[in-house]
């Protein structure tokens, strides 16, 4: 069995699958390129946000009182090479209801920064739901009243609105 691997009998040429692949010493000595690091090094910081598209949608436009509001958030890398965005915290993205982050007035986001990485042309999709309650303290939740609400999503970067890394939709509670 060892002779088969040493003879390179299992390597094929792309043009003729039955012929052994011819490799030179130069090809064997080349190291593969880490495209994620390369794009991070070569794509300017100001252009990276333009590569990522953000969208949010709810499963319906109207909800009964106390019915969970289910929504889907998508982040799409629009370019054919990897992109990484530096975020303000390990929390890569956040959502808000009428400007209240994650429907909670209690903050608990860490302060260190991180990277939100996308492979080439990758789409990341997340599903969440909101219980129609606003968190006022550790043990107190206030119900949302009837009316129209705005659900916004943003990548956790400075000036996300200016960079186009936000999306918003509206829905009604009856």
ChimeraX attribute file (.defattr): number of C-alpha atoms within 10 A of each C-alpha:
attribute: neighborCount
match mode: 1-to-1
recipient: residues
	/A:1	5
	/A:2	6
	/A:3	8
	/A:4	9
	/A:5	10
	/A:6	9
	/A:7	10
	/A:8	12
	/A:9	13
	/A:10	12
	/A:11	15
	/A:12	14
	/A:13	12
	/A:14	10
	/A:15	8
	/A:16	9
	/A:17	10
	/A:18	12
	/A:19	13
	/A:20	15
	/A:21	16
	/A:22	10
	/A:23	10
	/A:24	8
	/A:25	7
	/A:26	7
	/A:27	9
	/A:28	8
	/A:29	8
	/A:30	8
	/A:31	7
	/A:32	6
	/A:33	8
	/A:34	9
	/A:35	14
	/A:36	16
	/A:37	12
	/A:38	13
	/A:39	15
	/A:40	17
	/A:41	10
	/A:42	8
	/A:43	14
	/A:44	10
	/A:45	13
	/A:46	8
	/A:47	11
	/A:48	19
	/A:49	21
	/A:50	14
	/A:51	20
	/A:52	23
	/A:53	16
	/A:54	20
	/A:55	18
	/A:56	22
	/A:57	20
	/A:58	18
	/A:59	11
	/A:60	11
	/A:61	13
	/A:62	16
	/A:63	17
	/A:64	12
	/A:65	15
	/A:66	15
	/A:67	13
	/A:68	14
	/A:69	20
	/A:70	15
	/A:71	17
	/A:72	14
	/A:73	21
	/A:74	16
	/A:75	21
	/A:76	18
	/A:77	24
	/A:78	17
	/A:79	16
	/A:80	11
	/A:81	18
	/A:82	23
	/A:83	28
	/A:84	22
	/A:85	20
	/A:86	19
	/A:87	18
	/A:88	19
	/A:89	17
	/A:90	16
	/A:91	17
	/A:92	18
	/A:93	18
	/A:94	14
	/A:95	22
	/A:96	17
	/A:97	20
	/A:98	14
	/A:99	13
	/A:100	15
	/A:101	17
	/A:102	19
	/A:103	22
	/A:104	18
	/A:105	14
	/A:106	14
	/A:107	9
	/A:108	7
	/A:109	10
	/A:110	10
	/A:111	10
	/A:112	10
	/A:113	15
	/A:114	16
	/A:115	16
	/A:116	18
	/A:117	17
	/A:118	22
	/A:119	17
	/A:120	16
	/A:121	15
	/A:122	18
	/A:123	15
	/A:124	13
	/A:125	13
	/A:126	10
	/A:127	12
	/A:128	12
	/A:129	12
	/A:130	17
	/A:131	14
	/A:132	22
	/A:133	16
	/A:134	20
	/A:135	17
	/A:136	13
	/A:137	12
	/A:138	9
	/A:139	6
	/A:140	9
	/A:141	15
	/A:142	12
	/A:143	12
	/A:144	15
	/A:145	13
	/A:146	13
	/A:147	10
	/A:148	13
	/A:149	16
	/A:150	13
	/A:151	23
	/A:152	23
	/A:153	24
	/A:154	23
	/A:155	27
	/A:156	23
	/A:157	20
	/A:158	12
	/A:159	12
	/A:160	14
	/A:161	12
	/A:162	9
	/A:163	16
	/A:164	16
	/A:165	23
	/A:166	22
	/A:167	19
	/A:168	16
	/A:169	16
	/A:170	16
	/A:171	18
	/A:172	16
	/A:173	18
	/A:174	12
